């Protein structure tokens, strides 16, 4: 009887999870407050943390122990930046998804663009977080890669144009 | 009578789901799920034909197993389709995520096989290397993948499409209840096994009804997302340009 009880418990947890997902799908969201959830990000500072030349300079001028320590600190800070970018991308995804349903076709088209680019940014943030985690473990061998900030600037510029389209 | 209805009814309704999907062109967004519906219906008619011709039980069981394997493979395809649904228009992103999903699927199947083997190890008189147990392991892995698909949407902050949610619910009902019902069958006598069969078919019937309801409902019904956020949040959106 024990196997049946174990499976029953696991199945119950799974079904509760399904019900919760359905409930949260239809629960009202405070869409209007989305923009206020965005976090300001200093992209120059972020780029600097992932700059290969900067890294090379540190590698040449510091002892290997010091380099590992400094590089780990830089990667930790870069990971915080990527985390913030990822959260902002999430907000932009939700915003784009809402804007896609707007009655104005221009806004809807921009919403679609924001949605696609923000999803792309979100996935790249996920991949970058994994890369940074690996680089944190082996700071002397692996180098954290950049390129995310460019993606962020694209989404941001499309989203930044939305208010003028809405006003038009 | 109930037994016959529960066996035939859902498979007829499956054709209704397929027809509804065809009518509102949802088959374009969910081609694998559409294929699954057609396959599941055909599977039933093949098995029903074998049943009517009163072929030996061994032949019936072998064909059933073969078709179940096909059905299970299509389940995995549907789950992949659901996982990739937020990335529909981005082939390069799908190329990035596809290997991740494949590895996770392989890992989940392995874990599910170990889990199912450990469950059946404790049931007296059970042989571990039974073909039906592999199907149960796949069902457990599919539950894990379904949880992953929900978490993936949550991570991306994508609101799951109305119909996709229906597909996930139906799949979850079937995949989540099958292993439980299979173990339950081990504990009941042959006389009571018809009750277990009825419950199993009843669960599938509910899943088909869920698919039918979600297929018939328009997206607007599920589109609780209002279009108000952009104009009313315009002041807030202006912040984006400054961030």
Interface residues (C-beta under 8 A of the other chain):
Chain A: X1 X2 X3 X4 X6 X7 X8 X11 X14 X15 X17 X18 X21 X22 X25 X26 X28 X29 X31 X32 X33 X34 X35 X36 X38 X39 X40 X41 X88 X90 X91 X92 X93 X94 X95 X97 X98 X99 X101 X102 X103 X107 X111 X116 X119 X120 X122 X123 X126 X127 X156 X159 X160 X162 X163 X166 X167
Chain B: X86 X87 X89 X90 X93 X96 X97 X119 X120 X122 X123 X143 X147 X150 X155 X156 X157 X158 X159 X160 X165 X168 X169 X172 X173 X176 X177 X179 X180 X183 X184 X187 X223 X224 X225 X226 X227 X228 X229 X230 X231 X232 X233 X234 X235 X236 X237 X238 X239 X240 X241 X242 X243
